Amino acid sequence: MHDFAVVGCGPAGSRFARRAAQRGFDVLAFEQGAVGEPLACSGHVSTDVWEYTPEGARERLLQNVVYGARFHLAGPDAGAAAVASPVEGADAPAPGESAAGPSASGGGAEAPAPGEATPEAGEGSPGPAASNGGTATRGAVAAGEPGYPFYKDAQVSNVIDRVGLDRELADAARAAGANLCEEHTVLDVDEHEDRVELDVRGPDGTETHEARMVAGCDGPTSRVRRDLGLPEPGELLHGVLGFSAEDDPGDFVDVHLTVPRFFAWRIPRGGAGVEYGLAMPPGGDVSERFEEFTAGYGVETDHRCSGLIPVGPPETVTADRAFLVGDAAAQTKPFTGGGILYGMTAADHAAREIDPADPGTLADYERAWRADLEREIALGHWVRRAYSLPEPIQRAGLSALSGEIGVHMDRPTTLFSVAQLKSLLSR
């Protein structure tokens, strides 16, 4: 009998498998298809992601560096000529000015919320203007409503090869000793007093596997959650991503607060093209809105994909011999839908706290991840409410807060940090 069976090998599942194997546990993990496929999540992440990856992953996965975001209250205007925004020396654009090149952030949408970005003093990399020693041009932005820039001189976030990230994390789990099986679909999960049984269909047929505990890391529509009767997330958003072949080295993302209760985004990926996306609650015509959005930028996208984004963790993510991690537990940021960092953070808590021979330790996992993330998630809900405020209030708020910031894109509590206060007082 295995110590842990892991269902789903995205970032949360592979991270848990790696950490549990490093603790000496027998870990068997299943991924329905090939790891990382199909793509269903944005590749825009905070630089904290590198703390969870193998050595050298940044050099292999990095596509672009982002220094800020522009927020828009209107859609793109492709009918007007594109304009460039030079940045003199290390000076950043004033509030309300066009800050720089095209970009956006997304989803599970990793766009910084208004007033949010990641202070990266540890990166050791100067801002774009400083690195050029003169004038830096942050790409081209569609003319029209210029947006409200939020930025730092240091790196705010990175754009990465998202499929490559999953594969790096899966390889790290295997290197730690986990038995990670691709092309294996879990058909049924059944809890018993002393074990969990999983029926799994693989290339050689259907087999039954036993483990002391099962980790449900299998996404928004988790089979583990459903089979064991665990509660659903508070909400499921519908997200769409598409990619164009534009060569765009711009270092700002563009965020459009033009869809109900969420946003649309544009992320420059350097030589890898540009990512466009949007998310909204079910019931609206997501595909039609996406077509209108990309048409506004005057582009056609290919490699389109869509998926669900869980928002709002349920009251419990554990059963008798099972626990949920990542999107299956809705451990995501309500204001962006991004869950890579929160999921891997929760995976580390699970690996530290849970003893597969002692079901009582599942409560320790619940307490640990909630103590770390619950306040951030609660504040994230309040940030998201701002997306639905009347436009005059949004405009006033963005005007007042835009400019250089001192907060972390994954931690809304840093809106009240000393660094953010200094940024506000220095304007």
PABADREN-639297 format. One record per residue (C-alpha): x, y, z. Coordinates in steps of 0.1 Angstrom, whole numbers, padded with zeros to 4 digits. Each point is the difference from the previous one (the first is absolute). Example, Ala and Ser with C-alpha at 12.3 -4.5 7.8 and 13.67 -1.06 7.14 Angstrom:
<pts>
+-------+-------+-------+
!    xx !    yy !    zz !
+-------+-------+-------+
!  0123 ! -0045 !  0078 !
!  0014 !  0034 ! -0007 !
+-------+-------+-------+
</pts>
This chain:
<pts>
+-------+-------+-------+
!    xx !    yy !    zz !
+-------+-------+-------+
!  0000 !  0000 !  0000 !
!  0013 !  0035 ! -0009 !
!  0001 !  0028 !  0025 !
! -0015 !  0026 ! -0023 !
! -0019 ! -0002 ! -0033 !
!  0000 !  0034 ! -0018 !
! -0027 !  0007 ! -0026 !
!  0011 !  0027 ! -0024 !
!  0036 !  0012 ! -0008 !
! -0004 !  0037 ! -0006 !
!  0022 !  0023 !  0022 !
! -0018 ! -0009 !  0033 !
!  0000 ! -0037 ! -0006 !
!  0036 ! -0003 ! -0012 !
!  0011 !  0023 !  0028 !
! -0017 ! -0021 !  0027 !
!  0013 ! -0032 ! -0016 !
!  0036 !  0013 !  0001 !
! -0002 !  0013 !  0035 !
! -0016 ! -0031 !  0014 !
!  0025 ! -0023 ! -0018 !
!  0028 !  0021 !  0015 !
! -0014 ! -0008 !  0034 !
!  0004 ! -0037 ! -0008 !
! -0036 ! -0009 ! -0008 !
! -0010 ! -0024 ! -0028 !
! -0018 !  0023 ! -0025 !
! -0020 ! -0012 ! -0031 !
! -0013 !  0028 ! -0022 !
! -0023 !  0000 ! -0030 !
! -0005 !  0025 ! -0028 !
! -0029 ! -0005 ! -0024 !
!  0020 !  0009 ! -0031 !
!  0035 !  0014 ! -0007 !
!  0012 !  0023 !  0028 !
! -0007 !  0036 ! -0009 !
! -0025 ! -0007 ! -0028 !
! -0024 !  0013 ! -0010 !
!  0010 !  0035 !  0011 !
! -0027 !  0016 !  0021 !
!  0017 !  0027 !  0020 !
!  0019 !  0032 ! -0006 !
!  0038 !  0001 !  0002 !
!  0002 !  0033 !  0019 !
!  0013 ! -0006 !  0035 !
!  0018 !  0018 !  0028 !
!  0037 ! -0007 !  0002 !
! -0007 ! -0019 !  0032 !
! -0007 ! -0030 ! -0022 !
!  0038 ! -0006 ! -0004 !
!  0002 ! -0010 !  0037 !
! -0020 ! -0031 ! -0009 !
!  0018 ! -0011 ! -0031 !
!  0032 ! -0020 ! -0006 !
!  0033 !  0018 ! -0005 !
!  0003 !  0016 ! -0034 !
! -0037 !  0000 ! -0007 !
! -0002 !  0038 ! -0004 !
!  0025 ! -0001 ! -0029 !
! -0019 ! -0027 ! -0017 !
! -0035 !  0014 !  0005 !
!  0002 !  0038 !  0000 !
! -0017 !  0018 ! -0029 !
! -0003 !  0036 !  0011 !
!  0004 !  0023 !  0031 !
! -0028 !  0022 !  0011 !
!  0004 !  0033 !  0020 !
! -0037 !  0010 !  0003 !
! -0035 !  0000 ! -0012 !
! -0024 !  0025 ! -0017 !
! -0036 !  0000 !  0011 !
! -0026 !  0011 ! -0025 !
! -0037 !  0008 !  0004 !
! -0007 ! -0004 ! -0037 !
!  0009 ! -0026 ! -0026 !
!  0030 !  0003 ! -0024 !
! -0003 !  0024 ! -0029 !
!  0016 ! -0016 ! -0031 !
! -0013 !  0027 ! -0023 !
!  0026 !  0025 !  0012 !
!  0037 ! -0002 ! -0006 !
!  0022 ! -0016 !  0026 !
!  0022 !  0022 !  0021 !
!  0031 ! -0006 !  0020 !
!  0007 !  0013 !  0035 !
!  0037 !  0008 !  0006 !
!  0012 ! -0001 !  0036 !
!  0028 !  0025 !  0007 !
!  0027 ! -0013 !  0022 !
! -0015 ! -0019 !  0029 !
! -0031 !  0022 !  0000 !
! -0034 ! -0017 ! -0002 !
! -0031 !  0014 ! -0017 !
! -0022 !  0023 !  0020 !
! -0035 ! -0013 !  0010 !
! -0023 ! -0001 ! -0029 !
!  0028 !  0001 ! -0027 !
!  0006 ! -0029 ! -0023 !
!  0027 ! -0020 !  0018 !
!  0014 ! -0023 ! -0026 !
! -0003 ! -0028 ! -0023 !
! -0029 ! -0023 ! -0006 !
! -0006 ! -0026 !  0025 !
! -0025 ! -0016 !  0024 !
! -0003 ! -0024 !  0027 !
! -0021 ! -0029 !  0004 !
! -0013 ! -0030 !  0008 !
! -0008 ! -0022 !  0018 !
!  0006 !  0037 ! -0005 !
!  0032 !  0013 !  0015 !
! -0006 !  0037 ! -0003 !
!  0010 !  0023 !  0029 !
! -0030 !  0016 !  0015 !
! -0001 !  0038 !  0002 !
!  0028 !  0010 !  0024 !
!  0017 ! -0034 ! -0001 !
!  0034 ! -0011 ! -0012 !
!  0029 ! -0020 !  0013 !
!  0030 !  0016 !  0016 !
!  0029 ! -0020 ! -0013 !
!  0030 !  0015 !  0018 !
!  0016 ! -0034 !  0000 !
! -0001 ! -0003 ! -0038 !
!  0031 !  0023 ! -0003 !
! -0013 !  0012 ! -0033 !
! -0005 !  0037 ! -0007 !
! -0032 !  0014 ! -0016 !
! -0001 !  0004 ! -0038 !
!  0011 !  0036 !  0000 !
!  0028 ! -0006 !  0024 !
!  0013 ! -0030 ! -0019 !
!  0001 !  0021 ! -0032 !
!  0017 !  0028 !  0017 !
! -0022 !  0025 ! -0019 !
! -0033 ! -0002 ! -0017 !
! -0020 ! -0033 !  0001 !
! -0030 ! -0005 ! -0022 !
! -0025 ! -0023 !  0016 !
! -0016 ! -0012 ! -0032 !
! -0030 !  0013 ! -0018 !
! -0035 !  0005 !  0013 !
! -0032 !  0005 ! -0020 !
! -0009 !  0037 ! -0001 !
! -0032 !  0011 !  0017 !
! -0006 ! -0003 !  0037 !
!  0036 ! -0002 !  0013 !
! -0007 ! -0018 !  0032 !
!  0013 !  0003 !  0035 !
!  0036 ! -0013 !  0006 !
!  0011 ! -0018 !  0031 !
!  0037 ! -0009 !  0000 !
!  0033 ! -0006 !  0018 !
!  0036 !  0007 ! -0011 !
!  0007 ! -0036 !  0010 !
! -0016 ! -0030 ! -0017 !
! -0036 ! -0006 !  0009 !
! -0005 ! -0033 ! -0016 !
!  0011 ! -0024 ! -0028 !
! -0016 ! -0015 ! -0030 !
!  0009 ! -0037 ! -0004 !
! -0004 ! -0031 ! -0021 !
! -0030 ! -0013 !  0019 !
!  0000 ! -0035 ! -0013 !
!  0037 ! -0001 !  0007 !
! -0006 !  0009 !  0036 !
! -0022 ! -0030 !  0005 !
!  0026 ! -0023 ! -0015 !
!  0028 !  0015 !  0021 !
! -0020 ! -0006 !  0032 !
! -0010 ! -0035 ! -0011 !
!  0036 ! -0009 ! -0008 !
!  0010 !  0013 !  0035 !
! -0026 ! -0022 !  0016 !
!  0014 ! -0031 ! -0018 !
!  0036 !  0010 !  0009 !
! -0011 !  0001 !  0037 !
! -0013 ! -0036 ! -0003 !
! -0037 !  0004 ! -0009 !
! -0015 ! -0025 ! -0025 !
! -0018 !  0025 ! -0023 !
! -0021 ! -0017 ! -0027 !
! -0012 !  0019 ! -0031 !
! -0029 ! -0012 ! -0022 !
! -0018 ! -0014 !  0031 !
! -0036 !  0010 !  0007 !
! -0015 ! -0005 !  0034 !
! -0034 ! -0014 ! -0004 !
! -0012 ! -0004 !  0036 !
!  0012 !  0008 !  0035 !
! -0013 ! -0019 !  0030 !
!  0009 !  0006 !  0037 !
!  0002 ! -0028 !  0025 !
!  0008 !  0001 !  0037 !
!  0037 ! -0008 ! -0005 !
!  0007 !  0009 ! -0037 !
! -0012 !  0015 ! -0032 !
! -0006 ! -0019 ! -0032 !
!  0003 !  0015 ! -0034 !
! -0010 ! -0016 ! -0033 !
!  0023 !  0013 ! -0027 !
!  0000 ! -0005 ! -0038 !
!  0034 !  0000 ! -0016 !
!  0016 ! -0012 ! -0032 !
! -0002 ! -0036 !  0012 !
! -0036 !  0001 !  0012 !
! -0017 !  0007 !  0032 !
!  0016 ! -0007 !  0034 !
! -0008 !  0005 !  0036 !
!  0026 !  0018 !  0022 !
! -0001 !  0004 !  0038 !
!  0015 !  0028 !  0021 !
! -0002 !  0011 !  0036 !
! -0012 !  0034 ! -0012 !
! -0009 !  0018 ! -0033 !
!  0009 !  0035 ! -0010 !
! -0026 !  0016 ! -0023 !
!  0020 !  0024 ! -0022 !
! -0022 ! -0005 ! -0030 !
! -0013 !  0034 ! -0007 !
! -0033 !  0020 !  0000 !
! -0022 ! -0031 ! -0008 !
!  0019 ! -0023 !  0024 !
! -0010 ! -0037 ! -0002 !
!  0014 ! -0005 !  0035 !
! -0022 !  0028 !  0014 !
! -0031 ! -0013 ! -0018 !
!  0005 ! -0037 !  0008 !
!  0006 !  0007 !  0037 !
! -0029 !  0025 !  0003 !
!  0022 !  0030 !  0010 !
! -0015 !  0034 ! -0004 !
!  0003 !  0020 ! -0032 !
!  0019 !  0033 ! -0005 !
! -0020 !  0032 !  0006 !
!  0001 !  0009 ! -0037 !
!  0012 ! -0012 ! -0034 !
!  0010 !  0026 ! -0026 !
!  0004 ! -0008 ! -0037 !
!  0033 !  0011 ! -0015 !
!  0012 !  0001 ! -0036 !
!  0036 !  0004 ! -0012 !
!  0013 !  0005 ! -0035 !
!  0035 !  0008 ! -0014 !
!  0012 !  0021 ! -0029 !
!  0033 ! -0002 ! -0018 !
!  0010 !  0037 !  0007 !
!  0036 !  0005 !  0011 !
! -0006 !  0023 !  0030 !
!  0028 !  0008 !  0025 !
! -0023 !  0024 !  0019 !
!  0004 ! -0002 !  0038 !
! -0035 !  0011 !  0011 !
! -0032 ! -0020 !  0001 !
! -0033 !  0015 ! -0010 !
! -0031 ! -0007 !  0021 !
! -0035 !  0010 ! -0012 !
! -0028 !  0003 !  0025 !
! -0026 ! -0005 ! -0027 !
! -0015 ! -0034 !  0007 !
! -0025 ! -0008 !  0028 !
!  0016 ! -0005 !  0034 !
!  0035 ! -0007 ! -0013 !
!  0023 !  0013 ! -0028 !
!  0017 ! -0006 ! -0034 !
!  0037 !  0000 ! -0004 !
!  0029 !  0002 ! -0025 !
!  0035 ! -0014 !  0009 !
!  0031 !  0006 ! -0021 !
!  0021 ! -0032 ! -0002 !
!  0030 !  0015 ! -0018 !
!  0009 ! -0022 ! -0030 !
! -0026 ! -0026 !  0010 !
! -0029 !  0022 ! -0010 !
! -0028 !  0016 !  0020 !
! -0026 ! -0015 !  0022 !
! -0035 !  0013 !  0000 !
! -0027 ! -0011 !  0024 !
! -0031 !  0008 !  0021 !
! -0020 ! -0017 !  0027 !
! -0035 !  0006 !  0013 !
! -0028 ! -0018 !  0019 !
! -0020 ! -0027 ! -0019 !
! -0030 !  0010 ! -0020 !
!  0016 !  0027 ! -0022 !
!  0013 ! -0006 ! -0035 !
!  0037 ! -0003 !  0008 !
!  0010 ! -0009 ! -0035 !
! -0018 !  0029 ! -0016 !
!  0015 !  0024 !  0025 !
!  0035 ! -0014 ! -0007 !
! -0005 !  0005 ! -0037 !
! -0010 !  0036 !  0006 !
!  0030 !  0006 !  0023 !
!  0026 ! -0014 ! -0024 !
! -0016 !  0018 ! -0029 !
!  0004 !  0032 !  0019 !
!  0038 ! -0006 !  0000 !
! -0002 ! -0009 ! -0037 !
!  0014 ! -0035 !  0004 !
! -0011 ! -0036 ! -0007 !
!  0010 ! -0027 !  0025 !
!  0007 ! -0037 ! -0003 !
!  0007 ! -0028 !  0025 !
! -0031 !  0011 !  0019 !
! -0009 ! -0018 !  0032 !
! -0026 !  0004 !  0027 !
! -0006 ! -0012 !  0035 !
! -0016 !  0006 !  0034 !
!  0015 !  0021 !  0027 !
! -0011 ! -0009 !  0036 !
! -0004 !  0029 !  0024 !
! -0008 ! -0003 !  0037 !
!  0012 ! -0030 !  0020 !
! -0027 ! -0022 !  0015 !
! -0004 ! -0003 !  0038 !
!  0021 ! -0032 !  0000 !
!  0025 ! -0015 ! -0024 !
!  0006 ! -0033 !  0019 !
! -0019 ! -0033 !  0004 !
!  0008 ! -0031 !  0021 !
!  0030 ! -0010 ! -0021 !
!  0001 !  0027 ! -0027 !
!  0009 !  0036 ! -0005 !
! -0002 !  0025 ! -0028 !
!  0028 !  0023 ! -0012 !
!  0002 !  0028 ! -0026 !
! -0030 !  0007 ! -0023 !
! -0018 ! -0030 !  0014 !
! -0001 !  0018 !  0033 !
! -0006 !  0034 ! -0017 !
!  0033 !  0013 !  0015 !
!  0001 !  0028 ! -0025 !
!  0002 !  0038 !  0000 !
! -0036 !  0014 ! -0003 !
!  0012 !  0031 ! -0017 !
!  0019 ! -0017 ! -0028 !
! -0010 ! -0037 !  0001 !
!  0037 ! -0009 !  0001 !
!  0008 ! -0030 !  0021 !
!  0035 ! -0012 ! -0007 !
!  0017 !  0015 !  0030 !
! -0029 ! -0006 !  0024 !
! -0003 ! -0036 ! -0011 !
!  0037 ! -0007 !  0005 !
!  0000 !  0018 !  0033 !
! -0029 ! -0022 !  0012 !
!  0019 ! -0031 ! -0014 !
!  0029 !  0008 !  0022 !
! -0022 !  0003 !  0030 !
! -0016 ! -0034 ! -0008 !
!  0034 ! -0017 ! -0004 !
!  0011 !  0014 !  0033 !
! -0031 ! -0006 !  0021 !
! -0016 ! -0032 ! -0013 !
!  0011 ! -0035 !  0013 !
! -0017 ! -0026 ! -0022 !
! -0002 ! -0024 !  0029 !
! -0018 !  0026 !  0022 !
! -0033 !  0015 ! -0015 !
!  0000 !  0024 !  0029 !
!  0027 !  0020 ! -0017 !
! -0023 !  0010 ! -0027 !
! -0014 !  0026 !  0024 !
!  0036 !  0013 !  0004 !
!  0001 !  0006 ! -0038 !
! -0033 !  0019 !  0001 !
!  0012 !  0023 !  0027 !
!  0034 !  0006 ! -0016 !
! -0010 !  0009 ! -0035 !
! -0029 !  0022 !  0012 !
!  0022 !  0018 !  0025 !
!  0023 !  0008 ! -0029 !
! -0024 !  0008 ! -0028 !
! -0035 !  0006 !  0014 !
!  0005 !  0037 !  0008 !
!  0015 !  0006 ! -0034 !
! -0029 ! -0017 ! -0017 !
! -0025 !  0020 !  0020 !
!  0016 !  0033 ! -0009 !
!  0002 ! -0012 ! -0036 !
! -0038 ! -0001 ! -0001 !
! -0001 !  0036 !  0011 !
!  0024 !  0010 ! -0027 !
! -0021 ! -0018 ! -0026 !
! -0031 !  0019 !  0011 !
!  0017 !  0031 ! -0014 !
! -0004 ! -0014 ! -0035 !
! -0037 !  0005 !  0002 !
! -0001 !  0035 !  0015 !
! -0016 !  0028 ! -0020 !
!  0024 !  0014 ! -0025 !
!  0004 !  0035 !  0015 !
!  0011 ! -0017 !  0033 !
!  0024 ! -0023 ! -0018 !
!  0015 !  0029 ! -0019 !
!  0005 !  0020 !  0032 !
!  0015 ! -0029 !  0018 !
!  0024 ! -0009 ! -0029 !
!  0010 !  0036 ! -0003 !
!  0008 !  0003 !  0037 !
!  0019 ! -0033 !  0003 !
!  0018 ! -0003 ! -0034 !
!  0037 !  0005 ! -0001 !
!  0029 ! -0017 !  0017 !
! -0011 ! -0026 !  0025 !
!  0015 ! -0022 !  0028 !
! -0022 ! -0030 !  0002 !
!  0002 ! -0037 ! -0009 !
! -0022 ! -0013 ! -0027 !
! -0008 ! -0032 !  0019 !
! -0005 !  0016 !  0034 !
! -0029 !  0026 !  0003 !
!  0010 !  0006 !  0036 !
!  0030 !  0019 ! -0013 !
! -0024 !  0027 ! -0011 !
!  0004 !  0011 !  0037 !
!  0038 ! -0005 !  0001 !
!  0026 !  0026 !  0009 !
!  0014 ! -0003 ! -0036 !
! -0034 !  0009 ! -0015 !
! -0004 !  0029 !  0024 !
!  0034 !  0013 ! -0009 !
! -0009 ! -0003 ! -0037 !
! -0032 !  0020 !  0005 !
!  0017 !  0027 !  0021 !
!  0028 !  0004 ! -0024 !
! -0022 !  0012 ! -0029 !
+-------+-------+-------+
</pts>
